[in-house]
Amino acid sequence: MPHTVDRRDFLRLTGAGAVALGLGEALAACGSGKSGKSATGPATLTWWDYWDQPNFQQGVNAVIADVQAHVPGVTIRRTVFPFANLTDALTRAAITGTLPDLAIVDNVAMNTLGGNGLLADLTERVQAWGQAGDYYAGPWKGCQVGGRTLGIPNNSNCLALYYNTELLQAAGVEPPRTWDQLAAAAQRLTSGNRHGLALSAVNTEEGVFQFLPFLWQTGGDLKTFATDGATALAFLHGFVSKGSLSRECVGWTQQDVNAQFLAGRAAMQVNGPWQVPSLRKSSLKWSVVPLPGDRTSATCLGGENWIVLKTSKHVDTAWQVIERTQRAGSLVPYLEALGDLPARKDLATAGTWASDPALKVFLNQLPIARPRQYGPHYPDISLAVAEAVQAVLTGSATPAAAAGSAAFKITKALGQ
């Protein structure tokens, strides 16, 4: 989907935001009980999502019509929020006892919603369903919290490297596949007011979403941030120090990055498949390749998950709704309408993405796309990583110092 900076401000709302609102105890209290009893018979289910874009409505409404036609006795009452408001609304609803029956949320929300016990456990229903193996590993792993299945992937996306084909051809540069090639290509493509590379390093989860692949590509993870984080930070700092990445990237959202690329002020950009429609509307000649790797290849998993709230009195019916949406006849046209990719590998050849060269690059990366599944204190981790990236790229700290400081906070948040 076309994500904006607000999209990943989600974490601030679920983490620091909840604390600021004094909701922590209430969330814990809400999560301490068992799932609500599942009533039988006709039911009106409340459904929350943040698909507020006008061009999304036809696809979502078609899914709801299909559900109401095929799940006996169910009526859907849908409420749509702006992206930045959905989790705040869920948080407040946990206090007032007005949580919906089911919702579509950012997959990174599983850390906090699942960690606070707000979600119904779907494990047994999924086991009886028998389709868990039809999903890509990353999206499916992103629905697992504490060894239990608390959601079902709705759609998936990841990051790749777009490049301006005319600029690379004119410079005699091949699309990079390794860190060394990426650094050399970016430097060679930098000229005048044009930078070789653009990426988002903004001080939110959106910037962290873009940074984590570089950390993982070192072969490390958050547990080794003091060393591998320093390596990834030093690599990005090299672009800024040589002028092949603008220092302004610390304020750029992914939309800003795409604007730089579209305007010809960046020869390459790190971004997701939601930028494909706007790029196709332009006269720019472009293509896309997987993110260059270092010791290993890695990209970050984005997308949304279905969840059922633990307080619902209609968990069984909500599960029937989700199950219905996962049928190819409903899911493929829904994803095509929203411009998203399937989280199900058995649908890899079923939609327009199967014949679209650009979308196939992203689809082919989903098997290695990693979820940000680090537990209920992930907002603290995200903040520590974002601060480290900002400190290094603005020149206020060395990579080693910034990584060391962040590693202390990350280790604490991971509970180690």
Contacts in CASP RR format, 6 or more apart in sequence:
PFRMAT RR
TARGET T0000
AUTHOR 0000-0000-0000
METHOD contacts of the structure
MODEL  1
MPHTVDRRDFLRLTGAGAVALGLGEALAACGSGKSGKSATGPATLTWWDY
WDQPNFQQGVNAVIADVQAHVPGVTIRRTVFPFANLTDALTRAAITGTLP
DLAIVDNVAMNTLGGNGLLADLTERVQAWGQAGDYYAGPWKGCQVGGRTL
GIPNNSNCLALYYNTELLQAAGVEPPRTWDQLAAAAQRLTSGNRHGLALS
AVNTEEGVFQFLPFLWQTGGDLKTFATDGATALAFLHGFVSKGSLSRECV
GWTQQDVNAQFLAGRAAMQVNGPWQVPSLRKSSLKWSVVPLPGDRTSATC
LGGENWIVLKTSKHVDTAWQVIERTQRAGSLVPYLEALGDLPARKDLATA
GTWASDPALKVFLNQLPIARPRQYGPHYPDISLAVAEAVQAVLTGSATPA
AAAGSAAFKITKALGQ
1 155 0 8 1.000
1 157 0 8 1.000
1 274 0 8 1.000
1 303 0 8 1.000
1 304 0 8 1.000
1 338 0 8 1.000
1 339 0 8 1.000
1 340 0 8 1.000
2 53 0 8 1.000
2 255 0 8 1.000
2 274 0 8 1.000
2 275 0 8 1.000
2 277 0 8 1.000
2 278 0 8 1.000
3 206 0 8 1.000
3 254 0 8 1.000
3 274 0 8 1.000
4 83 0 8 1.000
4 253 0 8 1.000
4 254 0 8 1.000
4 255 0 8 1.000
5 202 0 8 1.000
5 204 0 8 1.000
5 206 0 8 1.000
5 253 0 8 1.000
5 254 0 8 1.000
5 255 0 8 1.000
6 82 0 8 1.000
6 83 0 8 1.000
6 84 0 8 1.000
7 83 0 8 1.000
7 84 0 8 1.000
7 106 0 8 1.000
7 206 0 8 1.000
8 106 0 8 1.000
8 108 0 8 1.000
8 204 0 8 1.000
8 205 0 8 1.000
8 206 0 8 1.000
8 207 0 8 1.000
8 208 0 8 1.000
8 209 0 8 1.000
9 84 0 8 1.000
9 204 0 8 1.000
9 205 0 8 1.000
9 206 0 8 1.000
10 83 0 8 1.000
10 84 0 8 1.000
10 86 0 8 1.000
10 87 0 8 1.000
10 106 0 8 1.000
10 108 0 8 1.000
10 109 0 8 1.000
10 205 0 8 1.000
11 108 0 8 1.000
11 112 0 8 1.000
11 204 0 8 1.000
11 205 0 8 1.000
11 378 0 8 1.000
11 379 0 8 1.000
11 382 0 8 1.000
12 204 0 8 1.000
12 205 0 8 1.000
12 379 0 8 1.000
13 84 0 8 1.000
13 87 0 8 1.000
13 88 0 8 1.000
13 91 0 8 1.000
14 87 0 8 1.000
14 91 0 8 1.000
14 109 0 8 1.000
14 111 0 8 1.000
14 112 0 8 1.000
14 113 0 8 1.000
14 379 0 8 1.000
15 112 0 8 1.000
15 379 0 8 1.000
15 380 0 8 1.000
16 379 0 8 1.000
16 383 0 8 1.000
17 23 0 8 1.000
17 88 0 8 1.000
17 91 0 8 1.000
18 24 0 8 1.000
18 27 0 8 1.000
18 91 0 8 1.000
18 112 0 8 1.000
21 91 0 8 1.000
21 92 0 8 1.000
23 91 0 8 1.000
23 92 0 8 1.000
23 94 0 8 1.000
23 95 0 8 1.000
24 116 0 8 1.000
26 94 0 8 1.000
26 95 0 8 1.000
27 91 0 8 1.000
27 94 0 8 1.000
27 116 0 8 1.000
27 117 0 8 1.000
27 118 0 8 1.000
28 116 0 8 1.000
30 94 0 8 1.000
30 95 0 8 1.000
30 97 0 8 1.000
30 99 0 8 1.000
30 116 0 8 1.000
30 117 0 8 1.000
30 118 0 8 1.000
30 310 0 8 1.000
30 311 0 8 1.000
31 116 0 8 1.000
31 117 0 8 1.000
31 118 0 8 1.000
31 310 0 8 1.000
32 117 0 8 1.000
33 310 0 8 1.000
34 310 0 8 1.000
35 120 0 8 1.000
35 121 0 8 1.000
35 310 0 8 1.000
35 311 0 8 1.000
35 312 0 8 1.000
35 315 0 8 1.000
36 120 0 8 1.000
36 310 0 8 1.000
36 311 0 8 1.000
36 312 0 8 1.000
36 313 0 8 1.000
36 315 0 8 1.000
37 313 0 8 1.000
38 312 0 8 1.000
38 313 0 8 1.000
38 314 0 8 1.000
38 315 0 8 1.000
38 316 0 8 1.000
38 317 0 8 1.000
39 313 0 8 1.000
39 314 0 8 1.000
39 317 0 8 1.000
40 316 0 8 1.000
41 72 0 8 1.000
41 73 0 8 1.000
41 317 0 8 1.000
42 73 0 8 1.000
42 74 0 8 1.000
42 75 0 8 1.000
43 73 0 8 1.000
43 74 0 8 1.000
43 75 0 8 1.000
43 314 0 8 1.000
43 317 0 8 1.000
44 74 0 8 1.000
44 75 0 8 1.000
44 76 0 8 1.000
44 77 0 8 1.000
45 74 0 8 1.000
45 75 0 8 1.000
45 76 0 8 1.000
45 77 0 8 1.000
45 100 0 8 1.000
45 101 0 8 1.000
45 102 0 8 1.000
45 312 0 8 1.000
45 314 0 8 1.000
45 317 0 8 1.000
45 318 0 8 1.000
45 321 0 8 1.000
46 77 0 8 1.000
46 79 0 8 1.000
46 100 0 8 1.000
46 101 0 8 1.000
46 102 0 8 1.000
47 64 0 8 1.000
47 76 0 8 1.000
47 77 0 8 1.000
47 78 0 8 1.000
47 79 0 8 1.000
47 100 0 8 1.000
47 101 0 8 1.000
47 102 0 8 1.000
47 103 0 8 1.000
47 321 0 8 1.000
48 78 0 8 1.000
48 79 0 8 1.000
48 80 0 8 1.000
48 81 0 8 1.000
48 86 0 8 1.000
48 89 0 8 1.000
48 90 0 8 1.000
48 100 0 8 1.000
48 102 0 8 1.000
48 103 0 8 1.000
48 104 0 8 1.000
49 60 0 8 1.000
49 78 0 8 1.000
49 80 0 8 1.000
49 81 0 8 1.000
49 86 0 8 1.000
49 103 0 8 1.000
49 104 0 8 1.000
50 80 0 8 1.000
50 81 0 8 1.000
50 82 0 8 1.000
50 83 0 8 1.000
50 85 0 8 1.000
50 86 0 8 1.000
50 104 0 8 1.000
51 57 0 8 1.000
51 60 0 8 1.000
51 80 0 8 1.000
51 104 0 8 1.000
51 338 0 8 1.000
52 80 0 8 1.000
52 81 0 8 1.000
52 82 0 8 1.000
52 83 0 8 1.000
55 337 0 8 1.000
56 337 0 8 1.000
56 338 0 8 1.000
58 337 0 8 1.000
59 333 0 8 1.000
59 334 0 8 1.000
59 337 0 8 1.000
59 338 0 8 1.000
60 78 0 8 1.000
60 334 0 8 1.000
60 337 0 8 1.000
60 338 0 8 1.000
62 330 0 8 1.000
62 333 0 8 1.000
62 334 0 8 1.000
62 337 0 8 1.000
63 325 0 8 1.000
63 330 0 8 1.000
63 334 0 8 1.000
64 76 0 8 1.000
64 78 0 8 1.000
66 324 0 8 1.000
66 325 0 8 1.000
66 330 0 8 1.000
67 74 0 8 1.000
67 76 0 8 1.000
67 321 0 8 1.000
67 324 0 8 1.000
67 325 0 8 1.000
68 74 0 8 1.000
68 75 0 8 1.000
68 76 0 8 1.000
70 324 0 8 1.000
71 317 0 8 1.000
71 320 0 8 1.000
71 321 0 8 1.000
71 324 0 8 1.000
74 317 0 8 1.000
74 320 0 8 1.000
74 321 0 8 1.000
76 321 0 8 1.000
79 100 0 8 1.000
81 89 0 8 1.000
83 106 0 8 1.000
86 103 0 8 1.000
86 105 0 8 1.000
87 105 0 8 1.000
87 106 0 8 1.000
87 109 0 8 1.000
87 112 0 8 1.000
87 113 0 8 1.000
90 99 0 8 1.000
90 103 0 8 1.000
90 105 0 8 1.000
90 113 0 8 1.000
90 118 0 8 1.000
93 99 0 8 1.000
93 100 0 8 1.000
94 118 0 8 1.000
97 311 0 8 1.000
99 118 0 8 1.000
99 309 0 8 1.000
99 311 0 8 1.000
99 312 0 8 1.000
100 309 0 8 1.000
100 312 0 8 1.000
101 308 0 8 1.000
101 309 0 8 1.000
101 312 0 8 1.000
101 313 0 8 1.000
101 314 0 8 1.000
101 315 0 8 1.000
101 317 0 8 1.000
101 318 0 8 1.000
102 306 0 8 1.000
102 307 0 8 1.000
102 308 0 8 1.000
102 309 0 8 1.000
102 312 0 8 1.000
102 318 0 8 1.000
102 321 0 8 1.000
102 322 0 8 1.000
103 306 0 8 1.000
103 307 0 8 1.000
103 309 0 8 1.000
104 154 0 8 1.000
104 304 0 8 1.000
104 305 0 8 1.000
104 306 0 8 1.000
104 307 0 8 1.000
105 113 0 8 1.000
105 304 0 8 1.000
105 305 0 8 1.000
105 307 0 8 1.000
106 302 0 8 1.000
106 303 0 8 1.000
106 304 0 8 1.000
106 305 0 8 1.000
107 139 0 8 1.000
107 142 0 8 1.000
107 143 0 8 1.000
107 153 0 8 1.000
107 156 0 8 1.000
107 301 0 8 1.000
107 302 0 8 1.000
107 303 0 8 1.000
107 304 0 8 1.000
107 305 0 8 1.000
107 371 0 8 1.000
107 372 0 8 1.000
108 205 0 8 1.000
108 302 0 8 1.000
108 371 0 8 1.000
108 372 0 8 1.000
108 378 0 8 1.000
109 305 0 8 1.000
110 119 0 8 1.000
110 142 0 8 1.000
110 143 0 8 1.000
110 145 0 8 1.000
110 150 0 8 1.000
110 151 0 8 1.000
110 305 0 8 1.000
110 307 0 8 1.000
110 373 0 8 1.000
111 145 0 8 1.000
111 372 0 8 1.000
111 373 0 8 1.000
111 374 0 8 1.000
111 375 0 8 1.000
111 376 0 8 1.000
111 378 0 8 1.000
111 379 0 8 1.000
112 376 0 8 1.000
112 378 0 8 1.000
112 379 0 8 1.000
113 119 0 8 1.000
113 150 0 8 1.000
113 307 0 8 1.000
114 145 0 8 1.000
114 150 0 8 1.000
114 376 0 8 1.000
115 145 0 8 1.000
115 375 0 8 1.000
115 376 0 8 1.000
116 376 0 8 1.000
117 310 0 8 1.000
118 309 0 8 1.000
118 310 0 8 1.000
118 311 0 8 1.000
119 145 0 8 1.000
119 150 0 8 1.000
119 151 0 8 1.000
119 307 0 8 1.000
119 308 0 8 1.000
119 309 0 8 1.000
119 310 0 8 1.000
120 150 0 8 1.000
120 307 0 8 1.000
120 308 0 8 1.000
120 309 0 8 1.000
120 310 0 8 1.000
120 312 0 8 1.000
120 315 0 8 1.000
120 318 0 8 1.000
121 148 0 8 1.000
121 149 0 8 1.000
121 150 0 8 1.000
121 310 0 8 1.000
122 149 0 8 1.000
122 150 0 8 1.000
122 151 0 8 1.000
122 152 0 8 1.000
122 308 0 8 1.000
122 319 0 8 1.000
123 147 0 8 1.000
123 148 0 8 1.000
123 149 0 8 1.000
125 316 0 8 1.000
125 319 0 8 1.000
126 132 0 8 1.000
126 149 0 8 1.000
126 152 0 8 1.000
129 323 0 8 1.000
131 326 0 8 1.000
132 140 0 8 1.000
132 149 0 8 1.000
133 140 0 8 1.000
134 344 0 8 1.000
134 345 0 8 1.000
134 346 0 8 1.000
135 153 0 8 1.000
135 343 0 8 1.000
135 344 0 8 1.000
135 345 0 8 1.000
136 156 0 8 1.000
136 343 0 8 1.000
136 344 0 8 1.000
136 345 0 8 1.000
136 366 0 8 1.000
136 367 0 8 1.000
136 369 0 8 1.000
137 367 0 8 1.000
138 301 0 8 1.000
138 366 0 8 1.000
138 367 0 8 1.000
138 369 0 8 1.000
138 370 0 8 1.000
138 371 0 8 1.000
139 153 0 8 1.000
139 156 0 8 1.000
139 301 0 8 1.000
139 303 0 8 1.000
139 305 0 8 1.000
139 343 0 8 1.000
139 366 0 8 1.000
139 369 0 8 1.000
139 371 0 8 1.000
140 153 0 8 1.000
140 343 0 8 1.000
141 371 0 8 1.000
141 373 0 8 1.000
142 153 0 8 1.000
142 301 0 8 1.000
142 305 0 8 1.000
142 371 0 8 1.000
142 373 0 8 1.000
143 149 0 8 1.000
143 150 0 8 1.000
143 151 0 8 1.000
143 152 0 8 1.000
143 153 0 8 1.000
143 305 0 8 1.000
144 150 0 8 1.000
144 373 0 8 1.000
145 373 0 8 1.000
145 375 0 8 1.000
150 307 0 8 1.000
151 305 0 8 1.000
151 306 0 8 1.000
151 307 0 8 1.000
151 308 0 8 1.000
152 305 0 8 1.000
152 306 0 8 1.000
152 322 0 8 1.000
152 326 0 8 1.000
153 303 0 8 1.000
153 304 0 8 1.000
153 305 0 8 1.000
153 306 0 8 1.000
153 343 0 8 1.000
153 344 0 8 1.000
154 303 0 8 1.000
154 304 0 8 1.000
154 305 0 8 1.000
154 306 0 8 1.000
154 325 0 8 1.000
154 343 0 8 1.000
155 303 0 8 1.000
155 304 0 8 1.000
155 335 0 8 1.000
155 338 0 8 1.000
155 340 0 8 1.000
155 341 0 8 1.000
155 342 0 8 1.000
155 343 0 8 1.000
156 301 0 8 1.000
156 302 0 8 1.000
156 303 0 8 1.000
156 340 0 8 1.000
156 341 0 8 1.000
156 342 0 8 1.000
156 343 0 8 1.000
156 366 0 8 1.000
156 369 0 8 1.000
157 272 0 8 1.000
157 273 0 8 1.000
157 274 0 8 1.000
157 301 0 8 1.000
157 302 0 8 1.000
157 303 0 8 1.000
157 340 0 8 1.000
157 341 0 8 1.000
157 362 0 8 1.000
158 272 0 8 1.000
158 273 0 8 1.000
158 299 0 8 1.000
158 300 0 8 1.000
158 301 0 8 1.000
158 302 0 8 1.000
158 362 0 8 1.000
158 365 0 8 1.000
158 366 0 8 1.000
158 369 0 8 1.000
159 209 0 8 1.000
159 210 0 8 1.000
159 213 0 8 1.000
159 270 0 8 1.000
159 271 0 8 1.000
159 272 0 8 1.000
159 291 0 8 1.000
159 299 0 8 1.000
159 300 0 8 1.000
160 270 0 8 1.000
160 271 0 8 1.000
160 272 0 8 1.000
160 273 0 8 1.000
160 288 0 8 1.000
160 289 0 8 1.000
160 290 0 8 1.000
160 291 0 8 1.000
160 299 0 8 1.000
160 361 0 8 1.000
160 362 0 8 1.000
160 365 0 8 1.000
161 175 0 8 1.000
161 176 0 8 1.000
161 182 0 8 1.000
161 268 0 8 1.000
161 269 0 8 1.000
161 270 0 8 1.000
161 288 0 8 1.000
161 289 0 8 1.000
161 290 0 8 1.000
161 291 0 8 1.000
161 292 0 8 1.000
162 261 0 8 1.000
162 268 0 8 1.000
162 269 0 8 1.000
162 270 0 8 1.000
162 271 0 8 1.000
162 275 0 8 1.000
162 279 0 8 1.000
162 286 0 8 1.000
162 287 0 8 1.000
162 288 0 8 1.000
163 175 0 8 1.000
163 267 0 8 1.000
163 268 0 8 1.000
163 286 0 8 1.000
163 287 0 8 1.000
163 288 0 8 1.000
163 289 0 8 1.000
164 261 0 8 1.000
164 264 0 8 1.000
164 267 0 8 1.000
164 268 0 8 1.000
164 284 0 8 1.000
164 285 0 8 1.000
164 286 0 8 1.000
165 285 0 8 1.000
165 286 0 8 1.000
165 287 0 8 1.000
166 285 0 8 1.000
167 189 0 8 1.000
167 194 0 8 1.000
167 264 0 8 1.000
167 267 0 8 1.000
168 174 0 8 1.000
168 175 0 8 1.000
168 185 0 8 1.000
168 189 0 8 1.000
168 267 0 8 1.000
171 188 0 8 1.000
171 189 0 8 1.000
173 185 0 8 1.000
173 188 0 8 1.000
173 189 0 8 1.000
174 181 0 8 1.000
174 185 0 8 1.000
175 185 0 8 1.000
175 287 0 8 1.000
175 289 0 8 1.000
176 182 0 8 1.000
176 184 0 8 1.000
176 185 0 8 1.000
176 268 0 8 1.000
176 289 0 8 1.000
176 292 0 8 1.000
177 289 0 8 1.000
177 290 0 8 1.000
177 292 0 8 1.000
177 293 0 8 1.000
178 292 0 8 1.000
178 293 0 8 1.000
178 294 0 8 1.000
179 217 0 8 1.000
179 235 0 8 1.000
179 292 0 8 1.000
179 293 0 8 1.000
179 294 0 8 1.000
181 292 0 8 1.000
182 197 0 8 1.000
182 268 0 8 1.000
182 292 0 8 1.000
183 235 0 8 1.000
183 238 0 8 1.000
183 239 0 8 1.000
183 244 0 8 1.000
185 196 0 8 1.000
185 267 0 8 1.000
185 268 0 8 1.000
186 195 0 8 1.000
186 196 0 8 1.000
186 197 0 8 1.000
186 239 0 8 1.000
186 244 0 8 1.000
186 245 0 8 1.000
186 267 0 8 1.000
186 268 0 8 1.000
187 196 0 8 1.000
187 242 0 8 1.000
187 243 0 8 1.000
187 244 0 8 1.000
189 196 0 8 1.000
189 197 0 8 1.000
189 244 0 8 1.000
189 267 0 8 1.000
189 268 0 8 1.000
190 196 0 8 1.000
190 242 0 8 1.000
190 243 0 8 1.000
190 244 0 8 1.000
190 267 0 8 1.000
193 265 0 8 1.000
194 264 0 8 1.000
194 265 0 8 1.000
194 266 0 8 1.000
194 267 0 8 1.000
195 243 0 8 1.000
195 244 0 8 1.000
195 245 0 8 1.000
195 246 0 8 1.000
195 260 0 8 1.000
195 265 0 8 1.000
195 266 0 8 1.000
195 267 0 8 1.000
196 244 0 8 1.000
196 245 0 8 1.000
196 266 0 8 1.000
196 267 0 8 1.000
196 268 0 8 1.000
197 239 0 8 1.000
197 244 0 8 1.000
197 245 0 8 1.000
197 266 0 8 1.000
197 267 0 8 1.000
197 268 0 8 1.000
197 269 0 8 1.000
197 270 0 8 1.000
198 245 0 8 1.000
198 246 0 8 1.000
198 249 0 8 1.000
198 252 0 8 1.000
198 257 0 8 1.000
198 260 0 8 1.000
198 261 0 8 1.000
198 265 0 8 1.000
198 266 0 8 1.000
198 268 0 8 1.000
198 269 0 8 1.000
198 270 0 8 1.000
199 210 0 8 1.000
199 236 0 8 1.000
199 245 0 8 1.000
199 249 0 8 1.000
199 252 0 8 1.000
199 257 0 8 1.000
199 269 0 8 1.000
199 270 0 8 1.000
200 206 0 8 1.000
200 207 0 8 1.000
200 209 0 8 1.000
200 210 0 8 1.000
200 249 0 8 1.000
200 251 0 8 1.000
200 252 0 8 1.000
200 253 0 8 1.000
200 254 0 8 1.000
200 256 0 8 1.000
200 257 0 8 1.000
200 270 0 8 1.000
201 207 0 8 1.000
201 210 0 8 1.000
201 211 0 8 1.000
201 236 0 8 1.000
201 249 0 8 1.000
201 250 0 8 1.000
201 251 0 8 1.000
201 252 0 8 1.000
201 389 0 8 1.000
201 390 0 8 1.000
201 393 0 8 1.000
202 250 0 8 1.000
202 251 0 8 1.000
202 252 0 8 1.000
202 253 0 8 1.000
203 250 0 8 1.000
203 251 0 8 1.000
203 386 0 8 1.000
203 387 0 8 1.000
203 389 0 8 1.000
203 390 0 8 1.000
204 386 0 8 1.000
205 382 0 8 1.000
205 386 0 8 1.000
206 253 0 8 1.000
206 254 0 8 1.000
207 386 0 8 1.000
207 389 0 8 1.000
208 372 0 8 1.000
208 382 0 8 1.000
208 385 0 8 1.000
208 386 0 8 1.000
208 389 0 8 1.000
209 300 0 8 1.000
209 302 0 8 1.000
209 372 0 8 1.000
210 254 0 8 1.000
210 270 0 8 1.000
210 300 0 8 1.000
211 232 0 8 1.000
211 236 0 8 1.000
211 385 0 8 1.000
211 386 0 8 1.000
211 389 0 8 1.000
212 300 0 8 1.000
212 370 0 8 1.000
212 372 0 8 1.000
212 385 0 8 1.000
213 291 0 8 1.000
213 298 0 8 1.000
213 299 0 8 1.000
213 300 0 8 1.000
214 232 0 8 1.000
214 235 0 8 1.000
214 236 0 8 1.000
215 221 0 8 1.000
215 222 0 8 1.000
215 225 0 8 1.000
215 228 0 8 1.000
215 229 0 8 1.000
215 232 0 8 1.000
216 296 0 8 1.000
216 298 0 8 1.000
216 370 0 8 1.000
217 232 0 8 1.000
217 291 0 8 1.000
217 292 0 8 1.000
217 293 0 8 1.000
217 294 0 8 1.000
217 295 0 8 1.000
217 296 0 8 1.000
217 297 0 8 1.000
217 298 0 8 1.000
218 228 0 8 1.000
218 229 0 8 1.000
218 231 0 8 1.000
218 232 0 8 1.000
218 294 0 8 1.000
218 295 0 8 1.000
219 228 0 8 1.000
219 294 0 8 1.000
219 295 0 8 1.000
219 296 0 8 1.000
219 298 0 8 1.000
220 228 0 8 1.000
220 229 0 8 1.000
221 228 0 8 1.000
222 374 0 8 1.000
222 381 0 8 1.000
222 385 0 8 1.000
222 410 0 8 1.000
222 414 0 8 1.000
223 410 0 8 1.000
223 411 0 8 1.000
223 414 0 8 1.000
223 416 0 8 1.000
225 385 0 8 1.000
225 403 0 8 1.000
225 404 0 8 1.000
225 406 0 8 1.000
225 407 0 8 1.000
225 410 0 8 1.000
226 403 0 8 1.000
226 404 0 8 1.000
226 407 0 8 1.000
227 403 0 8 1.000
229 388 0 8 1.000
229 399 0 8 1.000
229 403 0 8 1.000
229 406 0 8 1.000
229 407 0 8 1.000
230 399 0 8 1.000
230 400 0 8 1.000
230 402 0 8 1.000
230 403 0 8 1.000
230 404 0 8 1.000
231 399 0 8 1.000
233 388 0 8 1.000
233 389 0 8 1.000
233 392 0 8 1.000
233 399 0 8 1.000
233 402 0 8 1.000
233 403 0 8 1.000
234 392 0 8 1.000
234 399 0 8 1.000
234 400 0 8 1.000
235 294 0 8 1.000
236 245 0 8 1.000
236 389 0 8 1.000
236 392 0 8 1.000
236 393 0 8 1.000
237 392 0 8 1.000
237 393 0 8 1.000
237 395 0 8 1.000
237 399 0 8 1.000
238 245 0 8 1.000
239 245 0 8 1.000
240 246 0 8 1.000
240 247 0 8 1.000
240 249 0 8 1.000
240 393 0 8 1.000
246 260 0 8 1.000
246 266 0 8 1.000
247 393 0 8 1.000
247 394 0 8 1.000
249 257 0 8 1.000
249 393 0 8 1.000
250 389 0 8 1.000
250 390 0 8 1.000
250 393 0 8 1.000
250 394 0 8 1.000
252 260 0 8 1.000
254 271 0 8 1.000
254 272 0 8 1.000
254 275 0 8 1.000
257 266 0 8 1.000
257 269 0 8 1.000
257 270 0 8 1.000
257 271 0 8 1.000
258 269 0 8 1.000
258 271 0 8 1.000
258 275 0 8 1.000
258 278 0 8 1.000
258 279 0 8 1.000
260 266 0 8 1.000
260 269 0 8 1.000
261 268 0 8 1.000
261 269 0 8 1.000
261 271 0 8 1.000
261 279 0 8 1.000
261 284 0 8 1.000
261 286 0 8 1.000
262 278 0 8 1.000
262 279 0 8 1.000
262 282 0 8 1.000
262 284 0 8 1.000
264 284 0 8 1.000
270 291 0 8 1.000
272 362 0 8 1.000
273 339 0 8 1.000
273 340 0 8 1.000
273 341 0 8 1.000
273 358 0 8 1.000
273 359 0 8 1.000
273 362 0 8 1.000
274 339 0 8 1.000
276 356 0 8 1.000
276 358 0 8 1.000
276 359 0 8 1.000
277 339 0 8 1.000
279 286 0 8 1.000
287 357 0 8 1.000
287 358 0 8 1.000
288 358 0 8 1.000
288 361 0 8 1.000
288 362 0 8 1.000
289 361 0 8 1.000
290 297 0 8 1.000
290 299 0 8 1.000
290 361 0 8 1.000
290 364 0 8 1.000
290 365 0 8 1.000
291 297 0 8 1.000
291 298 0 8 1.000
291 299 0 8 1.000
291 365 0 8 1.000
297 368 0 8 1.000
298 368 0 8 1.000
298 370 0 8 1.000
299 365 0 8 1.000
299 368 0 8 1.000
299 369 0 8 1.000
299 370 0 8 1.000
300 369 0 8 1.000
300 370 0 8 1.000
300 372 0 8 1.000
301 366 0 8 1.000
301 369 0 8 1.000
301 370 0 8 1.000
301 371 0 8 1.000
301 372 0 8 1.000
302 369 0 8 1.000
302 371 0 8 1.000
303 340 0 8 1.000
303 343 0 8 1.000
306 322 0 8 1.000
306 325 0 8 1.000
308 315 0 8 1.000
308 318 0 8 1.000
308 319 0 8 1.000
308 322 0 8 1.000
312 318 0 8 1.000
324 330 0 8 1.000
325 331 0 8 1.000
325 334 0 8 1.000
326 344 0 8 1.000
328 347 0 8 1.000
328 350 0 8 1.000
331 342 0 8 1.000
331 344 0 8 1.000
331 347 0 8 1.000
332 342 0 8 1.000
332 347 0 8 1.000
332 350 0 8 1.000
332 351 0 8 1.000
335 341 0 8 1.000
335 342 0 8 1.000
335 351 0 8 1.000
335 353 0 8 1.000
336 351 0 8 1.000
336 352 0 8 1.000
341 353 0 8 1.000
341 359 0 8 1.000
341 362 0 8 1.000
341 363 0 8 1.000
341 366 0 8 1.000
342 348 0 8 1.000
342 350 0 8 1.000
342 351 0 8 1.000
342 353 0 8 1.000
342 363 0 8 1.000
343 366 0 8 1.000
345 366 0 8 1.000
345 367 0 8 1.000
348 354 0 8 1.000
348 363 0 8 1.000
352 359 0 8 1.000
353 359 0 8 1.000
353 360 0 8 1.000
353 363 0 8 1.000
354 360 0 8 1.000
354 363 0 8 1.000
372 378 0 8 1.000
372 382 0 8 1.000
374 381 0 8 1.000
374 413 0 8 1.000
374 414 0 8 1.000
375 414 0 8 1.000
377 413 0 8 1.000
377 414 0 8 1.000
377 415 0 8 1.000
378 413 0 8 1.000
380 409 0 8 1.000
380 412 0 8 1.000
380 413 0 8 1.000
381 409 0 8 1.000
381 410 0 8 1.000
381 413 0 8 1.000
381 414 0 8 1.000
383 409 0 8 1.000
384 405 0 8 1.000
384 406 0 8 1.000
384 409 0 8 1.000
384 410 0 8 1.000
384 413 0 8 1.000
385 406 0 8 1.000
385 410 0 8 1.000
387 402 0 8 1.000
387 405 0 8 1.000
387 406 0 8 1.000
388 397 0 8 1.000
388 402 0 8 1.000
388 403 0 8 1.000
388 405 0 8 1.000
388 406 0 8 1.000
389 402 0 8 1.000
390 396 0 8 1.000
391 397 0 8 1.000
391 401 0 8 1.000
391 402 0 8 1.000
391 405 0 8 1.000
392 398 0 8 1.000
392 399 0 8 1.000
392 402 0 8 1.000
397 405 0 8 1.000
END
